[in-house]
Amino acid sequence: MRAALAAFVIVAAVLSLVPREAAADKLVVLVRHAEKEKGVDPVLTEAGQRRAEALAGHLAETHIDYIITTQYRRTRLTAQPLAQVLDLEPIVIRPGDDMKKHFRDVATAVNRLPEGVGILVVGHSNTIPHIVTALGGPRLPDMDENDNSTMFILHLSGDETPRLVRAKFGEPGTP
């Protein structure tokens, strides 16, 4: 519970730093999908479903206007609770064989969205860090396969260097 509150406070603090009059600003929240079952294109575990609901709880009152996922069930199911609360239809960007193209495609989709919006990107341990970099953020290592609780908050502001905050949400096994 303390970690969930801390993540909410961090998200709220970052959002408060984004001046509403700065129309060129975009706030991009990037997360890896929640805990998944084993197998090909698996669904979320019970803990993963709770984490997806916790994510929705953290972001429901923020300024999220768009959601981007891959076609895989684990990313769509992670975004689903927030999409339902906000009545949003996620944008699906399929990774193909060329992962660098996928990173560019997601960055291009974010950059084409209107100014002054908030975007949630739900991806994978080997894509989220590279998408941060494709959006102008710092180079990050791939995420650990067991890391379902890291949230990257990237503030894009015109010509300025993007600002990145890394936060944790939920507690291990209890989002």
C-alpha positions as CSV (number, residue, x, y, z in Angstrom):
1,M,0.0,0.0,0.0
2,R,2.8,2.4,0.8
3,A,4.5,1.8,-2.5
4,A,1.2,2.4,-4.3
5,L,0.7,5.7,-2.5
6,A,4.3,6.7,-3.2
7,A,3.8,6.0,-7.0
8,F,0.6,8.0,-7.0
9,V,2.4,10.9,-5.2
10,I,5.3,10.8,-7.7
11,V,2.9,10.7,-10.7
12,A,0.9,13.6,-9.2
13,A,4.1,15.6,-8.5
14,V,5.4,15.1,-12.1
15,L,2.0,16.1,-13.5
16,S,2.0,19.2,-11.4
17,L,5.3,20.2,-13.0
18,V,3.8,20.1,-16.5
19,P,2.5,23.6,-17.1
20,R,-0.9,23.5,-18.8
21,E,-0.1,26.6,-20.8
22,A,2.8,24.8,-22.4
23,A,0.8,23.3,-25.3
24,A,3.8,21.5,-26.9
25,D,4.1,19.4,-23.8
26,K,3.3,15.7,-23.8
27,L,3.4,13.4,-20.8
28,V,4.2,9.8,-21.7
29,V,3.8,7.1,-19.0
30,L,5.5,3.8,-20.0
31,V,5.1,0.5,-18.2
32,R,5.8,-3.1,-18.9
33,H,2.8,-5.4,-19.0
34,A,1.6,-6.8,-15.7
35,E,2.4,-10.4,-14.5
36,K,1.5,-13.0,-17.0
37,E,0.7,-16.7,-17.2
38,K,3.1,-19.0,-19.1
39,G,2.6,-19.9,-22.7
40,V,2.2,-18.2,-26.1
41,D,0.3,-14.9,-25.9
42,P,-0.7,-15.5,-22.3
43,V,-3.3,-13.7,-20.2
44,L,-2.5,-12.0,-16.9
45,T,-2.2,-13.9,-13.6
46,E,-4.4,-12.8,-10.7
47,A,-1.6,-10.7,-9.4
48,G,-1.3,-9.2,-12.9
49,Q,-5.0,-8.4,-13.0
50,R,-4.6,-6.6,-9.6
51,R,-1.6,-4.7,-10.9
52,A,-3.5,-3.6,-14.0
53,E,-6.3,-2.4,-11.8
54,A,-3.8,-0.6,-9.5
55,L,-2.3,1.1,-12.6
56,A,-5.8,2.3,-13.6
57,G,-6.2,3.6,-10.0
58,H,-3.0,5.5,-10.2
59,L,-3.7,7.0,-13.6
60,A,-7.5,7.4,-13.7
61,E,-7.3,11.0,-12.3
62,T,-4.3,12.1,-14.4
63,H,-4.3,13.5,-17.8
64,I,-4.2,10.4,-19.9
65,D,-5.8,10.9,-23.3
66,Y,-4.3,8.0,-25.4
67,I,-3.2,4.5,-24.7
68,I,-0.8,2.6,-26.9
69,T,-0.3,-1.2,-26.6
70,T,1.0,-4.1,-28.7
71,Q,-1.4,-6.8,-30.1
72,Y,-0.5,-9.2,-27.3
73,R,-3.1,-10.0,-24.7
74,R,-0.8,-9.2,-21.8
75,T,-0.3,-5.6,-22.9
76,R,-4.0,-5.1,-23.9
77,L,-5.2,-6.6,-20.6
78,T,-2.8,-4.4,-18.6
79,A,-4.2,-1.3,-20.2
80,Q,-7.8,-2.5,-20.2
81,P,-8.9,-1.3,-16.7
82,L,-7.7,2.3,-17.4
83,A,-9.1,2.2,-21.0
84,Q,-12.5,1.3,-19.5
85,V,-12.4,4.0,-16.8
86,L,-11.4,6.7,-19.3
87,D,-13.5,5.3,-22.2
88,L,-10.5,5.1,-24.5
89,E,-9.8,2.7,-27.3
90,P,-6.1,1.7,-27.2
91,I,-4.0,2.3,-30.3
92,V,-2.3,-1.1,-31.2
93,I,1.1,-1.0,-32.7
94,R,2.3,-4.4,-33.7
95,P,6.0,-5.2,-33.3
96,G,7.3,-7.1,-36.3
97,D,10.6,-8.8,-37.0
98,D,12.4,-5.4,-37.0
99,M,12.3,-4.3,-33.3
100,K,14.1,-1.0,-34.1
101,K,11.3,-0.2,-36.5
102,H,8.8,-0.9,-33.7
103,F,10.5,1.5,-31.4
104,R,10.4,4.2,-34.1
105,D,6.8,3.4,-34.9
106,V,5.7,3.9,-31.3
107,A,7.7,7.1,-31.0
108,T,6.2,8.4,-34.3
109,A,2.7,7.6,-33.1
110,V,3.4,9.5,-29.8
111,N,4.9,12.4,-31.7
112,R,1.9,12.6,-34.1
113,L,-0.6,12.9,-31.2
114,P,-1.9,16.4,-30.4
115,E,0.2,18.7,-28.2
116,G,-0.7,18.9,-24.5
117,V,-1.8,15.3,-24.1
118,G,-1.0,12.4,-21.8
119,I,-0.2,9.0,-23.2
120,L,0.1,5.5,-21.6
121,V,2.4,3.1,-23.4
122,V,2.2,-0.5,-22.3
123,G,5.0,-2.7,-23.7
124,H,7.5,-5.4,-22.9
125,S,10.8,-5.6,-20.9
126,N,12.8,-5.5,-24.2
127,T,10.8,-2.6,-25.7
128,I,9.9,0.0,-23.1
129,P,13.5,1.2,-22.5
130,H,14.1,1.5,-26.2
131,I,10.9,3.4,-26.7
132,V,12.1,5.9,-24.0
133,T,15.3,6.4,-26.0
134,A,13.4,6.7,-29.3
135,L,11.3,9.5,-27.7
136,G,14.5,11.4,-26.8
137,G,15.0,10.0,-23.3
138,P,18.2,8.5,-22.0
139,R,19.5,5.1,-23.1
140,L,18.3,2.5,-20.6
141,P,19.1,-1.2,-20.2
142,D,16.4,-3.8,-20.9
143,M,14.1,-4.4,-18.0
144,D,14.3,-7.5,-15.8
145,E,11.8,-10.2,-16.9
146,N,10.3,-10.1,-13.3
147,D,9.9,-6.3,-13.2
148,N,6.3,-5.5,-13.6
149,S,6.2,-2.5,-11.2
150,T,8.4,0.1,-12.9
151,M,6.8,3.1,-14.4
152,F,8.7,5.5,-16.5
153,I,7.3,9.0,-16.8
154,L,8.7,11.0,-19.7
155,H,7.9,14.7,-20.0
156,L,8.4,15.9,-23.6
157,S,8.6,19.6,-23.9
158,G,9.3,21.2,-27.3
159,D,13.0,21.7,-27.8
160,E,14.0,20.9,-24.2
161,T,15.7,17.6,-23.3
162,P,12.9,15.2,-22.2
163,R,12.7,14.7,-18.4
164,L,12.5,11.2,-17.1
165,V,11.2,10.0,-13.7
166,R,11.3,6.3,-12.8
167,A,8.8,5.2,-10.1
168,K,7.6,1.9,-8.7
169,F,3.9,1.1,-8.2
170,G,2.5,-1.7,-6.2
171,E,4.3,-4.0,-3.9
172,P,5.7,-7.4,-5.0
173,G,2.8,-9.7,-5.4
174,T,0.4,-7.0,-4.1
175,P,-0.1,-4.1,-6.5
